[in-house]
Amino acid sequence: MKKILLLALLVGSTSVFSQSNTELLKHFEAYYKEMKLRGDVQGAINGLSHLDILQPSQAKKDTLAYLYLSEGRNVQALNTIGIEKNASDSDIAVEVKALALKAVGQPKRAVEHFEVMFSRNPNALIAYELADLKTQISDLVGAKPHIEYGIANAKDDQKRSFYEMQTPYQVPVKAAFLYLKALVTFNEDQANNVDAAVALLEQALQIEPNFNMASISKDALIAKKPKE
């Protein structure tokens, strides 16, 4: 009799738990939807975090990481989905890993994920990220194919932001690629490639005369030339 009673209690508690879990799912699904409608990112993060605990899925984790990224919370984004390169990663996961790792100062690891992004959707903007990061880590040989791809495939409406001035500004991405090509050219042979690098910067300035970084770099290179 005691065994029958215990079994009945267990079945009853399981039913209550199942009903409670279902109600919680409905509640947080409605909460998450409402927070998205309001544009409340933190609220959406809270709602989705609860949903992922109640009913875990990789899709929820990817979306949660993307929300963290959108708020500049790069460490939380990476803690949510990890930093390793996985063939099964969704496009969202790859993008989050690439951008978050770049933001936290891990260019070598970021390159791995930008490479995946480029293989899935080759375009000039991703090529620029790769060329820029590879230039930063002194992989000049690796940067050059991305630069050439970008110069050949850049579209007129594609822009690249620069932040060295108090007010950030944008330039056509083709001009930005020419700037990067000038940096790579100079660093390949600093003694003999000054004129070639200056010529590339002048091309960039022809496309965008207000390209401040190209102008500064051009003046710095000219200053390196021996006085005649």
C-alpha positions as CSV (number, residue, x, y, z in Angstrom):
1,M,0.0,0.0,0.0
2,K,2.9,2.3,0.9
3,K,4.5,1.6,-2.5
4,I,1.3,2.4,-4.3
5,L,0.9,5.6,-2.4
6,L,4.5,6.6,-3.1
7,L,4.1,5.9,-6.8
8,A,1.0,8.0,-6.9
9,L,2.8,10.9,-5.2
10,L,5.7,10.7,-7.7
11,V,3.3,10.6,-10.7
12,G,1.4,13.6,-9.2
13,S,4.6,15.6,-8.6
14,T,5.9,14.9,-12.1
15,S,2.6,16.1,-13.6
16,V,2.7,19.3,-11.5
17,F,6.3,19.9,-12.5
18,S,5.5,19.4,-16.2
19,Q,2.5,21.7,-15.9
20,S,4.7,24.3,-14.1
21,N,7.5,24.1,-16.6
22,T,5.0,24.6,-19.5
23,E,3.5,27.6,-17.8
24,L,7.0,29.1,-17.2
25,L,7.9,28.5,-20.9
26,K,4.7,30.3,-22.0
27,H,5.4,33.2,-19.6
28,F,9.0,33.8,-20.7
29,E,8.1,33.3,-24.4
30,A,5.5,36.1,-24.0
31,Y,7.9,38.2,-22.0
32,Y,10.7,37.8,-24.6
33,K,8.3,38.7,-27.4
34,E,7.2,41.8,-25.6
35,M,10.7,42.9,-24.8
36,K,11.6,42.6,-28.4
37,L,8.6,44.7,-29.4
38,R,9.6,47.4,-27.0
39,G,13.2,47.4,-28.1
40,D,14.4,46.5,-24.6
41,V,17.5,44.5,-25.3
42,Q,18.3,43.8,-21.6
43,G,14.8,42.6,-21.1
44,A,15.1,40.3,-24.2
45,I,18.4,39.0,-22.8
46,N,16.7,38.2,-19.5
47,G,13.8,36.5,-21.2
48,L,15.9,34.4,-23.6
49,S,18.3,33.4,-20.8
50,H,15.3,31.9,-18.9
51,L,14.0,30.2,-22.0
52,D,17.4,28.6,-22.7
53,I,17.6,27.3,-19.1
54,L,14.0,25.8,-19.3
55,Q,14.4,24.5,-22.9
56,P,18.1,24.7,-24.0
57,S,19.0,24.9,-27.7
58,Q,22.0,26.1,-29.7
59,A,19.8,28.6,-31.6
60,K,18.8,30.3,-28.4
61,K,22.4,30.5,-27.3
62,D,23.4,32.0,-30.6
63,T,20.7,34.6,-30.5
64,L,21.6,35.4,-26.9
65,A,25.2,35.8,-27.8
66,Y,24.2,38.2,-30.6
67,L,22.2,40.3,-28.2
68,Y,25.1,40.6,-25.9
69,L,27.3,41.6,-28.8
70,S,24.8,44.3,-29.9
71,E,25.2,45.8,-26.4
72,G,29.0,45.7,-26.5
73,R,29.1,42.9,-23.9
74,N,31.7,40.9,-25.8
75,V,33.0,38.8,-23.0
76,Q,29.4,37.6,-22.1
77,A,28.8,36.9,-25.8
78,L,31.9,34.7,-26.0
79,N,31.1,33.0,-22.7
80,T,27.7,32.1,-24.1
81,I,28.9,30.3,-27.2
82,G,32.6,29.8,-26.8
83,I,35.5,30.8,-28.9
84,E,36.5,27.7,-30.8
85,K,35.9,27.2,-34.5
86,N,33.3,24.6,-35.2
87,A,32.1,23.4,-38.6
88,S,28.6,23.2,-37.3
89,D,28.5,26.9,-36.1
90,S,25.6,28.9,-37.5
91,D,26.3,32.1,-39.5
92,I,25.3,34.1,-36.4
93,A,27.7,32.2,-34.1
94,V,30.6,32.7,-36.5
95,E,29.9,36.4,-36.8
96,V,29.6,36.8,-33.0
97,K,32.9,35.0,-32.4
98,A,34.7,37.0,-35.1
99,L,33.5,40.4,-34.0
100,A,33.7,39.8,-30.2
101,L,37.2,38.4,-30.4
102,K,38.3,41.4,-32.5
103,A,36.7,43.7,-29.9
104,V,38.5,42.0,-27.0
105,G,41.9,42.3,-28.7
106,Q,42.3,38.7,-29.9
107,P,43.0,39.3,-33.7
108,K,44.6,35.9,-34.4
109,R,41.5,34.1,-33.1
110,A,39.2,36.6,-34.8
111,V,40.9,35.9,-38.1
112,E,39.8,32.2,-37.9
113,H,36.2,33.1,-37.8
114,F,36.4,35.9,-40.4
115,E,37.9,33.3,-42.7
116,V,34.8,31.1,-42.2
117,M,32.6,34.1,-42.8
118,F,34.4,34.9,-46.0
119,S,34.3,31.3,-47.2
120,R,30.5,31.3,-46.7
121,N,29.8,34.8,-48.0
122,P,32.7,36.4,-49.8
123,N,32.4,40.2,-50.0
124,A,34.7,43.2,-49.8
125,L,33.7,44.2,-46.3
126,I,34.7,40.9,-44.8
127,A,37.8,40.9,-47.0
128,Y,38.7,44.3,-45.4
129,E,38.4,42.9,-41.9
130,L,40.7,40.0,-42.8
131,A,43.2,42.3,-44.5
132,D,43.2,44.7,-41.6
133,L,43.6,42.1,-38.9
134,K,46.3,40.2,-40.8
135,T,48.2,43.5,-41.3
136,Q,47.9,44.1,-37.5
137,I,49.5,40.7,-36.7
138,S,52.2,41.2,-39.4
139,D,50.8,38.5,-41.7
140,L,51.5,40.7,-44.8
141,V,51.5,37.7,-47.2
142,G,48.1,36.7,-45.9
143,A,46.7,40.2,-46.1
144,K,47.6,40.8,-49.7
145,P,45.1,38.5,-51.4
146,H,42.3,40.0,-49.4
147,I,43.4,43.5,-50.4
148,E,43.5,42.7,-54.0
149,Y,40.1,41.0,-53.8
150,G,38.7,44.1,-52.1
151,I,40.1,46.6,-54.6
152,A,38.6,44.5,-57.4
153,N,35.2,43.9,-55.8
154,A,34.5,47.0,-53.7
155,K,31.2,48.6,-54.4
156,D,30.7,52.4,-54.5
157,D,28.1,52.3,-51.6
158,Q,30.4,50.3,-49.3
159,K,32.0,52.4,-46.6
160,R,34.6,51.9,-43.9
161,S,34.8,53.8,-40.6
162,F,37.9,55.4,-39.1
163,Y,38.1,56.6,-35.6
164,E,41.4,58.5,-35.2
165,M,39.7,61.9,-35.2
166,Q,37.4,63.2,-32.4
167,T,34.5,62.6,-34.8
168,P,34.5,59.2,-36.6
169,Y,34.1,59.4,-40.3
170,Q,33.6,57.0,-43.3
171,V,35.4,56.6,-46.6
172,P,34.7,54.4,-49.6
173,V,36.0,50.9,-48.9
174,K,38.1,50.9,-52.0
175,A,40.0,53.9,-50.6
176,A,40.4,52.0,-47.4
177,F,41.9,49.0,-49.2
178,L,44.4,51.3,-51.0
179,Y,45.4,52.7,-47.6
180,L,46.0,49.1,-46.3
181,K,47.9,48.2,-49.5
182,A,50.1,51.2,-48.9
183,L,50.8,50.0,-45.3
184,V,51.6,46.5,-46.5
185,T,53.8,47.8,-49.3
186,F,55.8,50.1,-47.0
187,N,56.3,47.4,-44.3
188,E,57.5,44.8,-46.9
189,D,60.5,47.0,-47.6
190,Q,60.7,50.2,-45.5
191,A,63.9,51.3,-47.1
192,N,62.8,51.1,-50.8
193,N,59.0,51.2,-50.9
194,V,58.3,54.7,-49.6
195,D,57.5,56.1,-53.1
196,A,55.3,53.2,-54.0
197,A,53.4,53.5,-50.7
198,V,52.9,57.2,-51.2
199,A,51.6,56.7,-54.7
200,L,48.9,54.3,-53.3
201,L,47.9,56.8,-50.6
202,E,47.5,59.4,-53.3
203,Q,45.2,57.1,-55.1
204,A,43.2,56.7,-51.9
205,L,43.0,60.5,-51.5
206,Q,41.8,60.9,-55.1
207,I,38.8,58.7,-54.2
208,E,38.3,60.4,-50.9
209,P,40.1,63.8,-50.5
210,N,39.0,64.0,-46.8
211,F,40.6,60.6,-45.9
212,N,42.4,62.0,-42.8
213,M,44.3,58.7,-42.0
214,A,45.6,58.4,-45.6
215,S,46.7,62.1,-45.5
216,I,48.5,61.7,-42.2
217,S,50.3,58.5,-43.4
218,K,51.3,60.2,-46.6
219,D,52.9,63.1,-44.8
220,A,54.7,60.7,-42.4
221,L,56.1,58.7,-45.2
222,I,57.2,61.8,-47.2
223,A,59.0,63.0,-44.0
224,K,61.0,59.7,-43.9
225,K,62.5,60.4,-47.3
226,P,66.0,61.9,-47.3
227,K,66.2,65.6,-48.0
228,E,67.7,66.3,-51.4
